[in-house]
Amino acid sequence: MASIAEDYHRLRESVGAVDDVYRAVSIVGPDARRFLHGVLSADIASAPPGTVLRSLLLTPKGRLVAHLRVAVGDERIVAITDAAAADDMVEILERFRFRVDARIVPIDGTSTLLCGPAIADICDVAPARWRDEGDRFVVDIPGVHPGARRVLVVGTRPDVPRVDPGAYAAVRIEDGEPVSGVDVDEGSIPHETGLVTGAVSFTKGCYLGQELVSRIETRGHVNRALRGIVAAERTPIAAGATVQGPERDLGVVTSSAVSPERGAIGMALVRVDAGPGTEVTLQGPGGSRTGMIVALPMR
């Protein structure tokens, strides 16, 4: 059995697979494109068939429900999000699916995420594109930050070695990829999360939660920002640990992992006045330890 360090280097240097990271549903029907264009933050109406967009699904008050990848077709659009937020995504879509000829259909089959620079050697799908192969659905997963290549396969599993989820978590945190429903959720304002750029159209017109996003973009500011955390010791940071500054609490660690390159790392929404380079105390169940706030991505 490979170690987490070996799996980490596999993800960084070749390709590895991890299951059940994402879930996907199809929105099918003549009104699928119009329906999603009016609900999601991306410009779905103008996207050519075969492309993949990043988008946000918000509450009517502009809070973040899920960060999506949207595979655009003519009368079939596939919405993909983190497994932890998938039920909330479907519930919101169903709630606003009225007076449209479109239905939401789960995509059956195992969900396998491929990660690493050698994806092209075993999976022929272009960046920001998708393909239905009959026995499996294959879609590129555009990253929040450039440089990381990931492809989701739903259906027949590809012949790629599985890696330890801890190794994938280290890669994901270093790459600055928050998990919807874990690192960001309905307690988050989109501009706090670093997800707005590339996922929001400011020219498309109305969509669910648009008012808050537009107001902050034009004349507002936020008090928190999604940052990385690096601890002084290599033992894992406890998820839920409080990030403490000299005078007050700054945030809470939501994801953590141990990176062979950086040691103990994490992710947290922290106050913006505590920028990268700020030394902090991480207070968890096992006691306190020192750490530092760093920018995302870490690479």
N, C-alpha and C positions, 0 to 999 in steps of 0.2 A: 504494500500500500504506500502510495506516495505521501510525503510529508506536505504540510501546508506551504512550506518554503518552496518545495519542488512544484507544487501546483501553481503558486504565485508566479514563478518564473515561466511556467508553461503559458499562462495567460499573457504575460508580458512579451514573450519571445516567439510563441508559435500560436496554438489555439487550444482552448479547453471548453468544456460545456458544463452548465449548471441548470438544474431543472426548477420549474415552478417559480421563476422570478417574475414573469409577466403573465397576464391573462388577456385574451382577445375575444371580441365579439364582432359580428357582422351587423351592419345596419343596411337592410336590403329593401329596395323598392324605388319607384320613380321619383319619390320626394326625398330620398336619402341625403343627397347632396344639399338640397335647400334646407332640410331640417337641421343638419349638423352645422351648416354655415350660420344659422341663426342662434345656435347654442354655444358653439366653441369659439375660442379667441382667434384662431387662424383663419386665413382666407381660403375656405374650402371651395367656394364657388369658382375661383379662378385657377385652381390647381389642375394640371393636366393628369388624366388617368395614368396610373402606373407609378405616381410619385408618392413619397412619404413626407408628411409634415410633422413638426412638433406643434403641440397646441395645449391650451389649458382649459379645463372644465371648472367653472366657478359657481358659487352660490349666487342667487340674485343680488346679494349684498356685496359681491366681489371677493368673497373668501375662497381659498383654493380647495377644491375637492380632489383633483387629480391632474397630474402631468401626463399628457397623452402623446402617443405617436399615431398618426392617422394615415392609413394606406388608402389612397383615393382611387376609386373606379368610377364607372358610369352610374350604374344602379346598385352598386355594392361598395360600401366603405367599411373598412375594418378599423375599429378603435382599440388601441392597446394601451394598457397601463399596468402599474405595479400590482402584484397580486393582493397586497394589503388594502388597496383602494378600489379594487375591481367591483365589489358589490355596491359601493357608494356611487361609482360611475354609472352602473346600470340603473340604479334606483333613480338618479337624477335624470338620466336620458328618458327613462320610462315616464317619469312625472311630467316632462315637457313634450312628450310625443303625442300631440293631439292635433286633429285635423290635417294629418299628413299621411300619405300612403307609403309608409316605411315601417318595418318591424325589426326588432332586435333579436338576433339569433346567436347563441354561443357557438364557438368553433370547437368541435370535439378534437380530442387527441392530446398527447403529452406536450407540454410547453417546454422547449429546450432553448436556452440562450447560449450562443456561441460567442466567445470573446477572445480576441487576439489578432495580431497582425497577419497571420497566415490563413485567415478565413477564406480568402479568394482561392486558395489551393483546393478547398474541399466543398465550397458552396458558391455557385456562380450566380450571385445577385449583386447588382451594382449599388453603390452608395445612394441612399435616399430613394430606393426603388423596392418593389415587391413583386412576388410571382406566386401564382397558385399552380402547384404541380399535381393536383388531383388527390394524391395520398398525403400531401403535406402543403402547408402554407408557409412561405419563406419571405421574410421582410427584414430589410435593413433597419436598425434602430439608431437614428441620428442622436449623437451625444449632446449634452448641454454645452460641453466644451469640445473643440476640435481635437483630433488626434487619436481617439479611441474608436476601434472598429468592433461593432457588435451586430449580430444577426439573430433573429428569433425564428425558430422552426416549430410549427405546431402540427402535429401528426406523426408520421413515421420518423423515428429518431435517427439522426445522423450518426455515423460511426466515428465519434469523437470522444476521447477520454473525458470522463466526468472528473471535476475537481472539487475539492473541499469547499463548502460554502464560505468558510472563513477566509480562504484565499481570494475568492471573488469579492467578498466584502472589503478586503484591503484594497483591491484594485478599484472598486467602485468609489470608495471614499477618496482615494488619491485622485481619481478622475473628476471628482466634484459632482457625482450623480446622486442626488437625494432620492429617497424612496417615498413616494406618496403614501400617506397614511402612517408614516413612521417619522421621517425627518421633517416633512411639510404636510400640512393638513388644513382642516377648516379653521384652525386657529391662526393660520398664516395669511398674510397679505402677499399677493404675487410678487410685488417689488422687493419684498424681504428675501425671497428665495433664490434670486439669480436666474430664474426660469423665464423671465419676460422676453428678453432678447431672443429673436428667432422663433418665438411661439405665439406672439401677439401681433396682429395687424392693427395699425392705428388709422387705416384708411377704409376698412371694409364696411363700416356702419355698425349697427347695433348687434350685440350678442349678450348672453347671460352674464351679468356682473360687470358690464363694460364701464359703468359710470365711475366706480372707484378706481379702476385701472387707469382710465383716461385722466382723471383728476390728479392722481399722484404723478403720472408721467409729465403733466404740463406744469403743475405748480405746487406739488406736494413733496413730502419726504417721509421716510420710514425710520423707525427707531431701532430696528434689528436687521441683521444681515446673516446669511448662512456662511459659516466659516468652518475651516478645519481646525482640529485640536491635535497637538503632538505632545505626548507626555514624556517626562524625563526617564521613566523606567519602561522596560519592555513588557511587563505584565499588562493584560488587557485593562482598558478603562471600562468601568461599569456603566452600562447604558442607564441613564437616569441620574448620573453624577451631576452635581451642581458645579457650574463654572463660576468661580468666585474671583472678583477683582479686589483691589485693596480696600474699597469702601462699600461695595455692594455686590449682590449676585448679578451675573451677566447673562446667564442662560442655563440650559440643561443639555447634556450630551444625549443624543438620540440614536446614533449608530456608532459602533466601535469595532476595531479589528486590530490585529498585530501584523504590521508590514515588515517583511524581511529587510527592507531598505531603510525604513524610518522608525521602526519600533511601534509602540502603542499609539494609535491614531483614532480620531473620532470626528464627529460632525455635530454641529450645534448652531442654533439660531441665537446669536449673542447681540448685545447692544452695539450700535455702530460706533460709539465713541471708544470702544475697545477694539482697535484695528489690529491688523496683522503685526506680529512682533510683541503684543502685549503678554506679559507673564501673568499666569493665573494659578489659582489653587483649584484642584479637582476634588470635590468632597463627595465620596461615595460610601456605600455600606461598609467597605473595608478600611475606611479612614481617608486621610487626605494625601495628596501627592501634588507635585508641581507640574506645570505644563505651559504651553504657549499657544496662542491663537495664530493661525496661519491662513493665508489666502487659499482659495480653491480655484482651479485644481492645484494639487500639490506638485504636479509634474510640469 
